[in-house]
């Protein structure tokens, strides 16, 4: 027999669509999933299993599918897509996975022949030796063969994030969800209704279990409800939106497929990740049917009974007109009736229960319909190669009879879909009557309604909703249900049927996705893995992307039998988010590529681009690294040129990224004395000072220049990356440690662009730009500043330098920055003024022996280590970190201290980060530790000295002056001989600075 | 004013405002001083916004206020105001006029649009008209002022290009 259309379904009149599966063209209807369309075309073999490459067919009709996982070729080659969820559209190209060369003839199926060797824990036991095999043989081979689909190639997936803040989220637009939503129409609550399917209705559309609601046909009632919900002011509906995570506190993540049933538009987003904050969550996400383990329960043609029923009602396809139905509960009664109503006759109805549990009504119906039925019976197994041919039934627990059919519909009971409930940390309890776990105590504001709460009786759902929503100001509307079925669950526990030994290759699976058999479970327990969490990891049971949705309770049942314990004593494994796989692109949203990190630009940014700047990222800032004079100029040449020119005439740096903080108040002086190591009390107004900030541990945290207007008003600069932290620390200390101080601080980083002009000709240049200002040494000495009018704004100029040359820092509001920068260049042209970037800045400051926070320091360096004793206000009563500077560890003489080093052979270059040692050669291999004296923190080729200069942090460095040491190198094991020298390489007398 | 985008119920334009950040204790003397300078009392409730034809005055936190000029002022006057206010020890006024950028966001879908970029709860019952907040929008620190029928969003000028690109991208995608 074969598939047939459900002529009563509206699908049959839908638009026909062509699609390709493994290169072959098929026709389906608009709205079909890949699975329903394949079933419509009598395609039963859709996949190969993960480990044994056994032929597999579609097992379910939804997100719980363990077998039907495919690759969508025309969607960036998207792998591991569930065929039971993905809708087809015209031209979609789908391939099966994990097979070579074809699905029908898969070389990998040799694994099935070898399967008797692949017992539980095979990998752990097998790949232990010989030594060296793992890295060179096992791992490469396993990596090549592992996985199902092929990774996508070169794509820029587009997904967006949408935040929501609501009062109530309803997860699931089935019977319970829709009734709850209707009660909340036009109430004071903002409500989100999330439905994973492309239509509302859930069980109402999946079966014919419910005939009418309030005397209206269910399909009409769904339409009416959707219309009312859409018209309401307070309820939003998101279809194709699967809730994947339920986090603390009442934070849910849902993934919306915006291209369900249509081709992706490469310019638009494909997915929306909804991030939802809610006050209450109503879980109405229903249940999941589970299977029963028996011999060859993985053959194509075995399908869950409720899924078979869904295909009939949802998609209008009867996958097989004459299947065998095998059950241990009454939910299959409606499937039976659906088939008979459509004029089809099941080949057999096999029920594990006795006649009392089955009920007279169903037995009479079977008799009347002339269906062969077997009570107190079970399916022993099924046989066939790539699809079922015969089904063996153990009649009355004794005699085996064989029935011919190509499909077997199985129901082992239903489980409330408690994944989200347990993700929210709600507690579950075992229900002996329902033979499953169900929600018990919620941890968050969670309400469960309908079958997810363990209520399988539709008639009682109405009362349950009324009662559980009574604390809300919901509408008092009554609903009456008319059922097609007695709604009597009456399950009898059955996890696995007894099977006859047919061959070594007959298997009874517990986890179809990961190819785990019930034999594996038994073996694992025998080997001592009797804790369910251990057993899960040893066997990989329920660890696939389906998370064992149809089988995890079954494995608990089987293990409990082996251990002779109650299931409640065996416990459950942890359900972790996400509920179903979601792609990294969905999680990343738009925070990728150019938006991965925000970018900050100075007002001079586009001038830098025009002048061939190459940028580097400093924090979020884009800073010119160096400027190319011509296209092919290398960084080394550019930096050598910029450095030499700056020392020869003048250079200018865009230092706008420097942090700037304005400090003002009656107690500003005391505050600054506490925040920094320096003493500001005797500092004259309108002067500036290089200052250090420590942590409580005495380690250097930041540095900058402090400008003192007067005792009540300061402006401090910080490092570019440290500005927010320094400001936050200042605020924190003011609010928590020194609330008695009347001081206010404001960040003014963005309010001032900063230019650092340096070099022997800098005075001439600034004198031409600011003609009203006297820049003479007498009137404008080193480390002083002035504020004066410039156009309609004010300019602050400070005489300071980070290069060791005569220099000025110019601060101006951003609206005039570019104009002033250009003006400086206009007048600087006569002096060959050169723009320089951060690399030249580093070189110039290293020549002068100036440190960079984060380069010479790493959070373990004190001012004393850098020989900055002169910066510590020793007479000050207190400052942050003061006490820590006198600890025995921080005052040790053999701490790493800042020194300069130069290579003895001036043609050699020292690399940053290399180790400084006493030995000329490193032994190879290194068998005994080589004493490490320290590391090179900065190293440059000085164009002004014409050899390499470096700074290093060496143990007891101050006492090593003049010593010959060695620096390791990436080139061979021969170290570079160096001499330890003062870190100030240029102008130690500061003649240039104060000239 | 520069129109940046207008589509799907969202209109965004860039505005050229000037701004002063004022820190102080908010007590009588503080209020009097501010009132004497701009003939307006600073809002007293945290996150409250007052508005007139000339400026928005908002209380950002327990000791911080933002004064945003809606009509361009002579910059010298702004500097003069800052200078006058800073004569008092217990107040710090800092000029933010050209260090910030301003975006006016209006239209019926403005909340949904902004919630693509921020988790902030923009519902009227949580973010009432004439209140302000400081939050992350597109991963950067922003201030948002609810002026009933529109929002003013401000951020540091250095983020201007990035922020505009994010706004445009959100509208396009």
Contacts between the chains, C-beta under 8 A, distances in Angstrom:
chain1	res1	chain2	res2	distance
A	158	B	173	6.0
A	160	B	116	5.8
A	160	B	170	7.5
A	160	B	173	5.9
A	161	B	116	6.5
A	162	B	112	7.5
A	162	B	115	6.2
A	162	B	116	5.5
A	163	B	115	4.3
A	163	B	116	7.4
A	163	B	118	6.5
A	163	B	119	4.4
A	163	B	120	7.7
A	164	B	115	6.7
A	165	B	115	7.9
A	165	B	119	7.8
A	165	B	121	3.8
A	165	B	122	7.6
A	165	B	123	6.0
A	165	B	126	6.8
A	190	B	123	6.7
A	267	B	172	7.5
A	267	B	173	7.7
A	268	B	173	6.1
A	269	B	173	4.8
A	275	B	119	6.5
A	277	B	119	7.1
A	277	B	121	7.1
A	590	B	166	7.5
A	590	B	169	6.3
A	590	B	170	7.6
A	590	B	173	7.3
A	591	B	139	7.0
A	594	B	165	7.3
A	595	B	138	7.8
A	595	B	162	7.8
A	595	B	165	7.5
A	595	B	166	6.4
A	595	B	169	7.1
A	597	B	139	7.8
A	598	B	138	7.1
A	598	B	139	5.4
A	598	B	140	5.0
A	598	B	159	5.9
A	598	B	162	5.0
A	598	B	163	8.0
A	599	B	159	7.7
A	599	B	161	7.1
A	599	B	162	4.8
A	600	B	156	7.4
A	600	B	158	3.7
A	600	B	159	5.9
A	600	B	162	7.5
A	601	B	158	5.8
A	601	B	160	7.5
A	601	B	161	5.9
A	601	B	162	8.0
A	602	B	158	6.8
A	603	B	157	7.5
A	621	B	158	7.2
A	662	B	92	6.6
A	662	B	94	5.2
A	664	B	86	6.7
A	664	B	89	7.8
A	664	B	91	8.0
A	664	B	92	4.1
A	665	B	89	6.2
A	665	B	90	7.0
A	665	B	92	6.7
A	666	B	89	4.4
A	666	B	90	6.9
A	712	B	89	5.7
A	713	B	86	7.5
A	742	B	89	7.0
A	742	B	90	6.1
A	744	B	23	3.5
A	744	B	24	7.2
A	744	B	63	7.1
A	744	B	91	7.5
A	744	B	92	3.8
A	745	B	23	7.7
A	745	B	92	7.6
A	746	B	21	5.5
A	746	B	23	6.4
A	746	B	92	6.0
A	746	B	94	4.0
A	748	B	94	5.4
A	748	B	95	7.7
A	748	B	96	7.9
A	748	B	99	7.2
A	749	B	99	7.6
A	749	B	156	7.7
A	750	B	96	7.6
A	750	B	99	3.3
A	750	B	100	6.9
A	750	B	156	4.6
A	750	B	157	5.3
A	750	B	158	6.0
A	751	B	94	6.9
A	751	B	95	5.8
A	751	B	96	5.9
A	751	B	97	7.7
A	751	B	98	7.0
A	751	B	99	3.8
A	752	B	99	7.7
A	792	B	74	7.6
A	792	B	75	4.7
A	792	B	76	5.8
A	793	B	75	6.2
A	793	B	79	7.5
A	794	B	79	6.4
A	813	B	95	7.5
A	813	B	97	7.2
A	813	B	98	4.8
A	813	B	99	7.7
A	814	B	98	4.6
A	814	B	99	6.2
A	814	B	157	5.8
A	815	B	97	7.9
A	815	B	98	4.2
